[in-house]
Amino acid sequence: MRRQRSLVLLASALSLLGTNAWADKLVLPNFSGAYLGAALGVGGQRVHVDNQTLGTSFSDRETGFTIGGFTGYNWICNGLLFGVETDFNWLNTSPTAYDIEIGPTALNETTALRSRLDWFGTLRGRAGGLIDPDWLLYATGGLAYGQLNHTLSDNCVGCGNSTFNLGPFQQSNTDTKAGWTVGGGTEYHYAGHWMARAEALYVDLGSETHTYVVTTPLATGTSVAKWDDQFWVARLGLSYAFGPFTGP
């Protein structure tokens, strides 16, 4: 009887240890809970401008680096991930498109149109699945917003299409805009509470129209331009999860 009782106790202990080990394996890599991290990468901004007065178009692209931070919360259900994430970033791009017109006089007119992205952020949902307990693939999308500065400068207004020289001109407009973003990535849990990721996003902040007016005693020049602003980012990130991880 005493031997049977010992065997029962031993079996119970082994069962408890096995259950705890399974639970640890389940909890450790499941990506669930809150997290906080930082990301570094590259991005490319595109500026496209239609001069609706002159019927001309300008476009340019520029690549730079981006840095920012992110935070979010994940839920795991049957190997599927559902989450929400927000980030705030800086991107050092300022694509500038040029148009040079040879005028009827000895003066040439150069028009430069620059779009600078001061900062941007997103608020996104995430959905994906576990490839294995430590590896996640996901898609993401949602709201994007950012501050853009649009600048039009002209060294000799009117020189390109007339004999009038209305002089140099420059106007800048800074606006905070909202749009949308979509992308995806992969995330890997590799040590305790730490997770590494690779992610790419496409962001569209829409378009806006500005009117530019140059007035002199000789004449008045007016130009209406429509700006389209899109960009992409590809980045690597490192985050710390606040979930109940108990493994190494």
C-alpha positions in Angstrom: 0.0 0.0 0.0 2.8 2.3 0.9 4.6 1.5 -2.4 1.4 2.2 -4.4 1.0 5.5 -2.6 4.6 6.4 -3.5 4.0 5.6 -7.1 0.9 7.7 -7.2 2.8 10.6 -5.6 5.7 10.2 -8.1 3.3 10.1 -11.0 1.5 13.2 -9.8 4.8 15.0 -9.4 5.9 14.1 -12.9 2.5 15.1 -14.3 2.8 18.5 -12.5 6.3 19.1 -13.8 5.2 18.2 -17.3 2.2 20.5 -17.1 4.4 23.3 -15.9 7.0 22.7 -18.6 4.2 22.7 -21.3 2.8 25.9 -19.8 6.2 27.5 -19.8 6.7 26.6 -23.4 3.3 27.9 -24.3 3.7 31.2 -22.4 7.3 31.9 -23.2 7.0 32.3 -27.0 3.4 33.4 -27.5 4.0 37.1 -28.1 0.9 38.1 -26.0 0.6 41.2 -23.9 2.1 44.7 -24.0 5.5 45.6 -25.5 7.7 48.6 -26.2 10.5 49.0 -28.7 12.5 51.0 -31.2 13.2 50.7 -34.9 15.8 51.9 -37.4 15.8 51.6 -41.2 15.5 53.3 -44.5 12.6 55.0 -46.3 11.8 56.5 -49.7 9.6 59.6 -50.2 8.0 60.5 -53.5 6.8 64.0 -54.5 4.5 64.5 -57.5 3.2 67.9 -58.3 0.8 69.0 -61.1 1.0 72.6 -62.0 -2.7 73.1 -62.9 -2.1 76.6 -64.3 0.8 75.8 -66.7 -0.3 72.2 -67.3 3.1 70.7 -66.3 4.0 68.0 -63.9 7.0 67.6 -61.6 8.2 64.5 -59.7 11.1 63.3 -57.7 12.1 60.5 -55.3 14.6 60.5 -52.4 15.8 57.8 -50.0 17.0 58.4 -46.4 17.0 56.8 -43.0 14.2 56.6 -40.4 14.3 56.1 -36.7 11.4 55.8 -34.2 9.7 54.0 -31.4 6.6 51.8 -31.1 4.3 50.2 -28.6 1.4 47.9 -28.7 -0.6 45.0 -27.4 -1.1 41.4 -28.7 -3.7 38.7 -28.2 -3.0 35.1 -29.2 -5.8 32.7 -29.9 -5.1 29.2 -31.3 -1.9 30.2 -32.9 -3.4 33.4 -34.4 -2.3 36.9 -33.5 -4.5 40.0 -33.2 -3.0 43.2 -32.0 -2.9 47.0 -32.1 0.2 49.1 -32.5 1.2 52.8 -32.6 4.5 54.3 -33.6 6.1 57.7 -34.0 9.1 58.3 -36.4 11.4 60.7 -38.1 12.4 60.3 -41.8 15.1 62.5 -43.3 13.9 62.9 -46.9 13.1 66.0 -48.9 12.7 65.2 -52.6 12.9 68.2 -54.9 11.6 68.4 -58.5 13.0 71.0 -60.9 11.7 72.6 -64.0 14.0 74.8 -66.2 12.4 77.0 -68.9 14.4 79.0 -71.5 12.7 82.3 -71.9 12.4 84.7 -74.8 15.1 86.9 -73.2 18.5 86.0 -71.9 17.0 84.9 -68.5 16.1 81.3 -67.8 13.4 80.4 -65.2 14.1 77.6 -62.7 11.2 76.4 -60.6 11.9 74.0 -57.6 9.2 72.1 -55.8 10.3 70.4 -52.5 8.3 68.2 -50.2 9.8 67.6 -46.7 8.4 65.1 -44.2 9.1 66.4 -40.7 7.7 63.4 -38.8 5.1 60.7 -39.1 3.2 58.2 -37.0 0.7 55.3 -37.4 -2.0 53.6 -35.5 -2.5 50.1 -36.9 -4.1 46.8 -36.4 -2.0 43.6 -36.7 -3.1 40.1 -37.7 -0.9 37.1 -38.3 0.0 33.6 -37.3 2.7 31.6 -35.5 5.0 29.7 -37.8 6.5 28.0 -34.8 6.4 29.0 -31.1 9.1 31.6 -31.5 8.4 32.9 -35.0 5.5 35.2 -36.1 4.4 36.5 -39.6 1.9 39.3 -39.7 0.1 41.8 -41.9 -0.7 45.3 -40.6 -2.6 48.4 -41.7 -4.5 51.4 -40.5 -4.2 55.2 -39.9 -1.1 57.2 -40.8 -0.4 60.8 -40.1 2.5 63.2 -40.6 3.7 66.8 -40.9 4.6 67.9 -44.4 6.3 71.0 -45.6 5.7 72.0 -49.3 7.9 74.7 -50.8 7.7 76.3 -54.2 10.6 78.6 -55.2 11.2 80.4 -58.5 14.2 82.4 -59.4 12.6 84.5 -62.1 8.8 84.4 -62.2 7.5 85.0 -65.8 10.9 84.7 -67.5 10.2 81.3 -69.0 7.0 82.2 -70.9 7.1 86.0 -71.3 9.4 89.0 -71.4 8.3 90.1 -67.9 10.5 89.4 -64.9 8.4 89.5 -61.8 11.5 88.6 -59.7 12.2 85.7 -57.3 9.5 84.0 -55.3 9.2 81.4 -52.6 6.3 80.1 -50.5 6.2 77.3 -47.9 3.1 75.6 -46.5 3.3 73.3 -43.5 0.4 71.0 -42.8 -0.4 68.0 -40.6 -2.1 65.4 -42.8 -3.8 62.0 -42.3 -3.9 59.1 -44.6 -3.5 55.3 -44.6 -0.8 52.7 -44.3 -0.4 49.0 -45.1 2.4 46.5 -44.7 3.7 43.4 -43.0 6.6 41.8 -41.3 8.0 39.0 -39.2 8.9 38.9 -35.5 11.1 36.5 -33.6 11.2 35.8 -29.9 14.8 34.9 -29.0 15.6 35.5 -25.3 13.3 36.0 -22.3 11.3 39.1 -22.9 13.1 40.3 -26.0 11.7 40.2 -29.6 13.3 41.2 -32.9 11.4 42.2 -36.0 11.7 43.2 -39.7 8.9 45.3 -41.1 7.9 47.3 -44.2 5.2 49.9 -44.6 3.7 51.9 -47.4 2.2 55.2 -46.4 -0.1 57.4 -48.5 -0.9 60.9 -47.0 -3.1 61.9 -49.9 -2.9 65.2 -51.8 -3.4 68.9 -51.3 -3.7 72.0 -53.4 -1.9 75.3 -52.9 -2.3 78.6 -54.8 0.8 80.7 -55.4 0.4 84.4 -56.2 3.2 86.9 -57.2 2.1 90.5 -57.4 4.3 93.3 -58.6 3.6 96.8 -60.1 4.0 95.3 -63.5 1.8 92.2 -63.4 0.3 89.4 -61.2 1.4 85.8 -61.7 -0.8 83.0 -60.3 -0.1 79.3 -60.2 -2.1 76.4 -58.7 -0.3 73.2 -57.8 -1.6 69.9 -56.5 0.9 67.9 -54.3 0.7 64.1 -53.9 2.7 62.6 -51.0 3.5 58.9 -50.6 6.5 57.1 -49.0 7.7 53.7 -47.8 9.8 52.5 -44.9 11.7 49.2 -44.3 13.1 48.8 -40.8 14.5 46.5 -38.1 13.2 46.7 -34.6 13.9 45.5 -31.1 11.2 45.3 -28.4 10.7 44.3 -24.8 7.5 42.4 -24.0 5.9 42.8 -20.6 4.1 39.4 -20.8 4.4 36.6 -18.2 7.5 35.0 -19.8 9.3 32.7 -17.5 11.8 31.0 -19.7 15.4 31.9 -20.3 
